[in-house]
Amino acid sequence: METHVNKFGGSPLNRLSWLRASHPFLNAIIRKQDARWLLFDAGQPLISTDPNLPSKIGPVFLSTNNVRPLLGEEPFFGQGKDIGDVVSEEGAPPHSPTEAARHRSGRIVFLGLHEMKANEGSALPSSEFKDPELAISKLEGTPYFAMDVADLDLEREKLDGFLKNTTPAKEGLAISWSEPRALLSILDDFTAAVFASARSLVDWNHRNKFCPACGSTTYSMWGGWKISCSSLLPWSDSIDRKPCPTSKGLHNFTHPRTDAVVIMIAIDETGEKVLLGRGRRFPGKFYSALAGFIEPGESFEDAVAREMWEEAGVSVWNIRYHSGQPWPYPATLMVGFYARADSSQPIRTDLDNELVDARWFTRDEVLSVLAHAAGTKFTKRDHKIITENIEGRDNQKPLESAAQAPSPGDNPTLVQVINKRKTNRLSGCHLKRQSLGS
């Protein structure tokens, strides 16, 4: 059986999940000089551009020395009541609220270890971390971390000063924050997979500052992979208030969530036509696969059938799985399917009104677009519009440096792409092929 690895998938990191609750491990590995960091500002990744090579754009991986001014006081994990205190987990009950707790300064996410030799992991069991420094010395690989500076509430001048003192800036690279979707077509597979985990996790930490059960503030645990209610800390003042419901049992909102979305293409019975739609939130005339969130009580197949009917008025059958894809905008799992449908039946987009248009495209029409470099891409301006429409982010303020958007003239339509002898049916349309996600 063929395995498809889509953009953002195939993570190269050993996540060492069994060590996340160990603050001795986290405090030791964060000090490794070869550790690398991805920084975000409210979800916007830090990128660099070489002034001599404007096309050379990509996320910045900073060293621990570079980011040290942002990390606050030690210990970084396992923080006790007072600054400098380290909690002791000896004799602590299961699910202790102080496991690798970080309740001061910005939240840090430990993404994992990139090991030098594939399938020959040097990862150690937690029992060997009685001497953390010795154990870390046996780990062969590069640790990766992520952090969102928006959590620090720094003044813009202070943040700009920090960026100017980073190694890439001192080497002459232009440093700026970028619309996250603008990186879609320029990330290599390794960076894309690391970026996907990083952005989804910093977004989850950034959004969940208050306990859904009682409204108290939350704090970070397990190297950014768990949050807990501050009322559970042993030194919290909980007199005259009811215990937080999270004090007992397990609760899904304390761990990162991934929202499942089905994304699908209907193929007619001849196998020569596919159904694509044009969403209201996308700029220009872009056509893509249909997609929608899975609702409670549905299987993947149920969701495919429901979404195809709601968005395009099309009944489908013979639904088959294709592949999956992490989609870090902010934290979605795209689950791809094919299905059969009757192309002779009418299409209707007036049910949920999510689509401006939906139509059947022939194989030749699709291939003619995919074969042309200008027919399948979003510009930076397009990505900014999409972000504003989907996330509600204010894009009126132009992004700096490499994140600057080109002029509308840089975005050709299919009228300029497809030979005019082709059918007029596709005039003015683009097709997306960059990934499963939208």
Rosetta blueprint (number, residue, H / E / L):
1 M L
2 E L
3 T L
4 H L
5 V L
6 N L
7 K L
8 F L
9 G L
10 G L
11 S L
12 P L
13 L L
14 N E
15 R L
16 L L
17 S H
18 W H
19 L H
20 R L
21 A L
22 S L
23 H H
24 P H
25 F H
26 L H
27 N H
28 A H
29 I H
30 I L
31 R L
32 K L
33 Q L
34 D L
35 A L
36 R E
37 W E
38 L E
39 L E
40 F E
41 D E
42 A L
43 G L
44 Q E
45 P E
46 L E
47 I E
48 S E
49 T E
50 D E
51 P L
52 N L
53 L E
54 P E
55 S E
56 K E
57 I E
58 G E
59 P E
60 V L
61 F L
62 L E
63 S E
64 T H
65 N H
66 N H
67 V H
68 R H
69 P H
70 L H
71 L L
72 G L
73 E L
74 E L
75 P L
76 F L
77 F L
78 G L
79 Q E
80 G L
81 K L
82 D L
83 I L
84 G L
85 D L
86 V E
87 V L
88 S L
89 E L
90 E L
91 G L
92 A L
93 P L
94 P L
95 H L
96 S L
97 P L
98 T L
99 E L
100 A L
101 A L
102 R E
103 H L
104 R L
105 S L
106 G L
107 R L
108 I E
109 V E
110 F E
111 L E
112 G E
113 L E
114 H E
115 E E
116 M L
117 K L
118 A L
119 N L
120 E L
121 G L
122 S L
123 A L
124 L L
125 P L
126 S H
127 S H
128 E H
129 F L
130 K L
131 D L
132 P H
133 E H
134 L H
135 A H
136 I H
137 S H
138 K L
139 L L
140 E L
141 G E
142 T E
143 P E
144 Y E
145 F E
146 A E
147 M E
148 D E
149 V H
150 A H
151 D H
152 L H
153 D L
154 L L
155 E L
156 R H
157 E H
158 K H
159 L H
160 D H
161 G H
162 F H
163 L H
164 K H
165 N L
166 T L
167 T H
168 P H
169 A H
170 K H
171 E L
172 G L
173 L L
174 A E
175 I E
176 S E
177 W E
178 S L
179 E L
180 P H
181 R H
182 A H
183 L H
184 L L
185 S L
186 I L
187 L L
188 D L
189 D H
190 F H
191 T H
192 A H
193 A H
194 V H
195 F H
196 A H
197 S H
198 A H
199 R H
200 S H
201 L H
202 V H
203 D H
204 W H
205 N H
206 H H
207 R H
208 N L
209 K L
210 F E
211 C L
212 P L
213 A L
214 C L
215 G L
216 S L
217 T E
218 T E
219 Y E
220 S E
221 M E
222 W H
223 G H
224 G H
225 W L
226 K E
227 I E
228 S E
229 C E
230 S H
231 S H
232 L H
233 L L
234 P L
235 W L
236 S L
237 D L
238 S L
239 I L
240 D L
241 R L
242 K L
243 P L
244 C L
245 P H
246 T H
247 S H
248 K L
249 G L
250 L L
251 H L
252 N H
253 F H
254 T H
255 H L
256 P L
257 R L
258 T L
259 D E
260 A E
261 V E
262 V E
263 I E
264 M E
265 I E
266 A E
267 I E
268 D E
269 E L
270 T L
271 G L
272 E L
273 K E
274 V E
275 L E
276 L E
277 G E
278 R E
279 G E
280 R L
281 R L
282 F L
283 P L
284 G L
285 K L
286 F E
287 Y E
288 S E
289 A L
290 L E
291 A E
292 G E
293 F E
294 I L
295 E L
296 P L
297 G L
298 E L
299 S L
300 F H
301 E H
302 D H
303 A H
304 V H
305 A H
306 R H
307 E H
308 M H
309 W H
310 E H
311 E H
312 A H
313 G L
314 V L
315 S L
316 V E
317 W E
318 N E
319 I E
320 R E
321 Y E
322 H E
323 S E
324 G E
325 Q E
326 P E
327 W E
328 P L
329 Y L
330 P L
331 A L
332 T E
333 L E
334 M E
335 V E
336 G E
337 F E
338 Y E
339 A E
340 R E
341 A E
342 D L
343 S L
344 S L
345 Q L
346 P L
347 I L
348 R L
349 T L
350 D L
351 L L
352 D L
353 N L
354 E L
355 L E
356 V E
357 D E
358 A E
359 R E
360 W E
361 F E
362 T E
363 R H
364 D H
365 E H
366 V H
367 L H
368 S H
369 V H
370 L H
371 A L
372 H L
373 A H
374 A H
375 G H
376 T L
377 K L
378 F L
379 T L
380 K H
381 R H
382 D H
383 H H
384 K H
385 I H
386 I H
387 T H
388 E H
389 N H
390 I H
391 E H
392 G L
393 R L
394 D L
395 N L
396 Q L
397 K L
398 P L
399 L L
400 E L
401 S H
402 A H
403 A H
404 Q L
405 A L
406 P L
407 S L
408 P H
409 G H
410 D H
411 N L
412 P L
413 T L
414 L H
415 V H
416 Q H
417 V H
418 I L
419 N L
420 K L
421 R L
422 K L
423 T L
424 N H
425 R H
426 L H
427 S L
428 G L
429 C L
430 H E
431 L E
432 K L
433 R L
434 Q L
435 S L
436 L L
437 G L
438 S L
